[in-house]
Amino acid sequence: MSIEGGHDAYSVAQDQFWGSVHSKLADLHEKYACERYNSAASLVDLPNTRVPRLNEVSNTLTRLTGFELTAAEAATSGRDFFCAFADGIFHASTGLRPADSPDYTSEPDLVHDLIGHAAILGDPLIAQLYRSFGKAASRTESDTEFTRIASLFWFTMETGLIIENGGVRAYGAAVLSSATEMRSFDNAEHRTFDVADILSQQINDKTCQSFYYVAESFEHIETEVRSCLDRF
């Protein structure tokens, strides 16, 4: 990858890799993604034959929900990443996952950040939830409290599941950007959505999840999550 004219320029091989991953995930989203994700993703409309540029996706998000994307720097800390949400800013990776690991990666990459996060940030309710996480992170100076906020984000916006149309569907970015995780979450443990329990859990982002929290509705998620974040 090189930088040309202020934009990330990707190779033909990287464009082809993106197209292959995008196509596979899009097929799985029809079965495993929640309606809110699929609706937002159709509005964000990520390119499916080439690697998207952050500025073009950012322009779309700004029009839809006021969010914007900026390239994540190596020095961007976890706290800076979360606090930026309060201002409607998402620090996105610009690198792609290894070519031999198209279906799962434990490290954030462009697939995870655009197909997982940016696509659903086209939904106003979700965008407001991200802002709520950012405001809570900005208010606390306690490492313990920040860890609890990060755990809440992980088990909702990263790995969250929801009951929809009689089945369980995904809305979390880590699930929706991984073909392996989408195919496996049905066989994992499903726990009732409980904020107090979530806050006591430790994050394991190095492998597919052994358990997920399943919410009854987005209204349930919004009420519980905002109520919790307001207390930080």
C-alpha positions in Angstrom: 0.0 0.0 0.0 1.3 3.5 -0.8 0.0 7.0 -0.2 -1.0 9.0 -3.3 -2.6 12.4 -3.2 -3.5 12.0 0.4 -5.4 8.8 -0.1 -4.5 5.2 0.5 -3.7 3.4 -2.7 -4.0 -0.3 -2.8 -2.7 -2.9 -5.2 -4.8 -5.0 -7.7 -4.2 -8.0 -5.5 -5.6 -6.1 -2.4 -8.6 -5.0 -4.4 -9.3 -8.5 -5.4 -8.8 -9.7 -1.8 -11.3 -7.1 -0.6 -13.8 -8.1 -3.2 -13.6 -11.7 -2.3 -14.0 -11.0 1.5 -16.8 -8.5 0.9 -18.7 -10.9 -1.3 -18.5 -13.8 1.2 -19.5 -11.6 4.2 -22.4 -10.0 2.2 -23.8 -13.5 1.6 -23.5 -14.4 5.2 -25.1 -11.1 6.3 -28.3 -12.1 4.6 -28.6 -15.0 7.0 -26.8 -13.8 10.2 -26.9 -10.0 10.3 -29.8 -8.1 12.0 -32.1 -5.9 9.9 -30.7 -2.7 11.3 -27.2 -3.6 10.1 -28.4 -4.7 6.6 -30.4 -1.5 6.2 -27.5 0.8 7.3 -25.0 -1.2 5.2 -27.2 -0.6 2.1 -27.1 3.1 2.7 -23.3 3.2 3.4 -22.9 1.1 0.2 -19.2 0.1 0.5 -17.5 -0.7 -2.8 -17.5 -4.4 -3.5 -14.8 -4.7 -6.2 -12.0 -2.5 -4.7 -10.8 -1.4 -1.3 -12.8 1.7 -0.1 -11.0 4.9 0.6 -11.6 6.3 4.1 -12.5 9.7 2.8 -15.3 8.5 0.6 -16.8 6.3 3.3 -16.4 9.2 5.8 -18.3 11.6 3.5 -21.2 9.1 3.3 -21.3 8.6 7.1 -21.2 12.4 7.7 -24.2 12.8 5.5 -26.1 10.0 7.2 -25.3 10.3 10.9 -22.6 13.0 11.3 -19.8 10.5 12.0 -16.5 10.8 10.2 -13.6 8.4 9.7 -9.9 9.2 10.2 -6.9 6.9 9.8 -5.8 5.3 13.0 -2.2 6.1 14.0 0.1 3.8 15.8 0.1 6.2 18.7 -3.7 6.1 19.0 -4.5 4.7 22.5 -7.5 2.8 23.5 -8.7 5.8 25.5 -8.2 8.2 22.6 -10.1 5.7 20.3 -13.1 5.7 22.6 -13.1 9.4 23.5 -13.2 10.4 19.8 -16.6 8.8 19.5 -18.0 11.7 21.6 -17.0 14.0 18.7 -18.4 11.6 16.1 -14.9 10.4 15.0 -13.9 6.8 14.4 -10.2 5.9 14.1 -10.1 3.3 11.4 -7.3 0.9 10.4 -6.0 1.2 6.8 -4.3 -2.2 6.6 -5.9 -5.4 5.4 -5.8 -8.7 7.2 -3.3 -11.3 6.1 -4.2 -12.9 2.7 -4.1 -16.3 4.3 -6.7 -15.3 7.0 -9.6 -13.9 5.1 -12.3 -15.3 7.5 -10.9 -14.2 10.8 -8.3 -12.0 12.4 -7.8 -11.0 16.0 -6.4 -7.6 15.1 -8.5 -4.7 13.8 -8.1 -4.2 10.1 -9.9 -2.3 7.3 -12.4 -5.1 6.8 -13.3 -5.1 10.5 -13.5 -1.3 10.8 -15.5 -0.7 7.6 -17.7 -3.7 7.1 -18.1 -4.2 10.9 -18.2 -0.7 12.3 -18.6 1.9 9.5 -21.5 0.1 7.8 -23.7 0.1 11.0 -22.6 3.6 11.9 -24.9 4.7 9.1 -27.8 4.0 11.5 -28.6 7.0 13.7 -29.4 5.0 16.8 -26.2 3.1 16.6 -24.2 6.3 16.0 -25.7 7.8 19.1 -24.8 4.8 21.2 -21.2 5.2 20.0 -21.3 8.8 21.0 -22.6 7.8 24.4 -19.6 5.4 24.8 -17.3 8.3 23.9 -18.8 10.7 26.4 -18.6 8.2 29.2 -14.9 7.4 28.3 -14.2 11.2 28.3 -15.7 11.7 31.7 -13.7 9.0 33.6 -10.0 9.2 34.5 -10.2 5.8 36.3 -8.5 2.9 34.6 -10.9 0.5 36.3 -14.0 2.4 35.1 -12.5 2.7 31.6 -12.0 -1.0 31.5 -15.6 -1.5 32.4 -16.7 0.8 29.6 -14.5 -1.1 27.2 -16.1 -4.4 28.3 -19.6 -3.0 27.8 -18.5 -1.9 24.3 -17.0 -5.3 23.5 -20.0 -7.4 24.5 -22.4 -5.1 22.7 -21.0 -3.1 19.7 -18.3 -5.7 19.0 -19.8 -9.1 19.7 -23.5 -8.3 20.4 -26.4 -10.5 19.3 -30.1 -9.8 19.2 -33.3 -11.7 18.9 -35.1 -10.9 15.6 -37.8 -12.6 13.7 -37.7 -15.7 15.9 -33.9 -16.2 15.5 -30.7 -14.8 16.8 -28.9 -12.2 14.6 -25.6 -10.3 14.9 -25.1 -6.6 15.3 -21.5 -6.6 16.7 -18.7 -5.5 14.4 -16.3 -8.3 15.3 -18.9 -10.9 14.4 -20.1 -9.2 11.2 -16.6 -8.8 9.8 -15.7 -12.5 10.3 -17.1 -15.4 8.3 -15.7 -17.8 10.9 -17.5 -16.0 13.8 -20.8 -15.7 11.9 -20.8 -19.4 11.2 -19.9 -20.3 14.8 -22.0 -18.0 17.1 -25.1 -20.2 16.9 -23.1 -23.0 18.6 -21.7 -20.9 21.4 -23.3 -20.1 24.7 -26.0 -17.5 24.6 -26.4 -15.4 27.7 -29.3 -13.1 28.6 -28.4 -9.5 28.1 -27.4 -8.2 31.6 -25.3 -5.1 32.0 -24.2 -5.9 35.5 -22.9 -9.3 34.3 -21.2 -7.8 31.2 -19.3 -5.3 33.3 -17.8 -8.1 35.3 -16.4 -9.9 32.3 -12.9 -9.8 30.8 -12.4 -9.2 27.1 -10.9 -12.0 25.0 -10.3 -10.6 21.6 -7.8 -13.3 20.4 -10.2 -15.9 19.4 -13.9 -16.4 18.5 -16.1 -15.9 21.5 -17.2 -18.9 23.7 -20.3 -16.9 24.8 -22.4 -14.0 23.6 -25.0 -11.7 25.2 -28.3 -11.7 23.4 -30.6 -8.7 23.7 -34.4 -8.7 23.2 -34.4 -5.6 21.0 -32.4 -2.5 20.2 -34.7 -0.5 22.4 -33.6 -2.8 25.2 -29.9 -2.3 24.3 -30.3 1.5 24.1 -32.1 1.8 27.4 -29.7 -0.4 29.4 -26.5 0.8 27.8 -27.2 4.5 28.0 -28.4 4.1 31.6 -25.2 2.4 32.5 -22.9 4.8 30.6 -24.7 7.8 32.3 -23.4 6.5 35.6 -19.7 6.9 34.7 
